[in-house]
Structure formats: structure tokens, C-alpha cells
Amino acid sequence: MVQDKFDINLYLKERGKKVEEVLEIYFPKEKDYGERVISAAKYSVFAGGKRIRPILCLAGCEVVGGDWEKILFFAAGIECIHTYSLIHDDLPCMDDDDFRRGKPSCHKAFDEATAVLAGDGLQALAFQFFTHPDLVKKVNKTKLLKAIYIISKAIGLEGMVGGQMADLLMEGKKGNARILKWIHLNKTVRLIEASIISGAILGGAKSKEIKALSVFGKNLGFAFQIVDDLLDLVGDEKKLGKKIYSDIKKQKLTYPALFGIEKTRELAEKHTQKAISALKIFGENAQPLKSIAEFVLYRVN
Ligand code: GRG
């Protein structure tokens, strides 16, 4: 029997919708004196992101034979963390971006103080999702604690926050490939890798599978960030939902700034190939992750 071609766009749409359903149903209701900050957090979460990180978490669970529908709360929490990071990243004291996901950034639609609080609230909400009673009753508690530890480490001082700090400190300075790699590893790659690994752990992955997925996640994360750097130069503002040339204006240390566009594209392709090679041990089950890696390389937003 000839197998139908795997439809990555349909897959992303359907999995993204499942995550959004959980977010919609369980998002705190806008009421009482906290209404404004809940509205701001909701505004950014439902502004139309690709939901790549939560989908990767579900795919990490699926590829090791786990039941991805059981961990939708965990995936929803990951999207809350990602959205918090985008809200804070857009603030005037950080990257100062007026548009995100095709809409005014949170601090533009509301105000700076509200955006800071909305980001803080989303980070806490993530942990509410990670420890939600409806998730806790469905998964192994030791595995759940391990998954939460991995995500916490990836987003904190030794991960995303540290990477963001270094990224800001390097603005306008002459960097090199080693510093750039460190920034991207911490700012972007660690959360992407942790999203996949946490899903795999919750799905019952063996240590050999976690090792392979870690190689996949790191390479996918670098490809993702390198393509992000390229899109800032050659992307379409309408499709991206934000202004281009923002890295140049802020004199950011990026791959194209160091290596030029052509070499940067080659690097993204190399990382994608390495990511896909790491999936060999999963055989046909790897199709969704393989297609996500290709989607990331050719993405336009
Ligand atoms: C504020 C602690 C803190 C960290 C910020 C996420 C981040 C770190 C910075 C965002 C700047 C940036 C453009 C990073 C490149 C990678 C990235 C996170 C892109 C945006 O992610 P997508 O493309 O966005 O998955 P959507 O909107 O689709 O969810």
C-alpha cells in the first residue's frame, strides 16, 4: 500500500488547535481588579503564534510511543512561557519592538507596566498548567517533576534569561562566532530542546531516545534561530507580522552579520540535516519531527 504523503501544514494546524483549546478553556477569566492584566496576557497568547514549541512537546511524546493527548496541559504551559518571553523581549528596555504576531506588541496595545505583569503572570500560569490536577492524575509524577525541572532550567538564569542578557550586552559590540553560538544556544535553543525532551520524558522515553532527541532538538533550535536571523533580512513583513531589519538597526550580533547570507543559509541547512539524521533510531515514527525540521528551514514567518 502506498502511504499518503505526510501533510505537515495539516499536522501543525490540528496539533496547534488542540493546544489552543486547552489554553482557551483554562485561561484565567477576566474578572475583578485583575481584569486588565489577564486581558493583556490573553491578547498576546491568542495573537496567532505558530505554537511550534508546544507541538514539539507533543511530537516528542508521540515519537517515543507516548499518548500526546494526555500531556496537552504541559504543552499549553510551554506556550505560556514562550509568549511571556516575547512580551518581555518587545519591551522598550529590551528589543523595543512595536509589532508582534502581526499586531501591536503587548506594551503598545496596553502599557509597559501591564506588559511586564502580563509576562510575569504567564510565566506563573505555565507552572499552573504543568501542575494542573487534570494533568497530574494522568501522568507518572516522577516523570512530571523531571520534565518541569528540564523546562525550568532551560528558561532561567542558565538558559533563556541568561541568553537574553548576553544578547542585550552584545548590542553594538564586535562579537565572534563563539559568543553568538552561546547566545543563541541559551536564548532560543534550550527551550526548543527542552520542549521536545520534556514531552519525550512524559511519553516514557528511554535514555537512548532522549540522547537522540537532544541532538535533534539542539540542531533544530539552531536552525530555527539562524532562519530567524535570515528572515529579519530577507523576510516579508506582512507574513512575519513584524518589521524587518530590526537586528541591523540594533546592531545585533547575528549569523548574517558574521558570515553573510549565503553561508548562513548553508549553516541552517547543515543543522537541519544533522537534526534529521539524529532521528534514525525512530524509523517511520519520526515523520512528524522530520517534517517539522523541514518546515522550520523553509518557514516564511
Ligand atoms: C525576555 C527572558 C526573555 C527572553 C526573550 C524569546 C526571546 C528571549 C527573544 C525573542 C527574540 C527572538 C526573535 C528570538 C528568536 C527566536 C524566537 C523566539 C522567535 C519567535 O518565535 P516563533 O517564531 O514565534 O516561534 P511565534 O509568534 O510563532 O510563536
Residues whose N, C-alpha, C, O or C-beta is under 5 A from the ligand:
A	BS01	GRG	G49 K50 R51 I52 S85 L86 H88 D89 R101 M160 V161 Q164 K187 T188 D228 N301
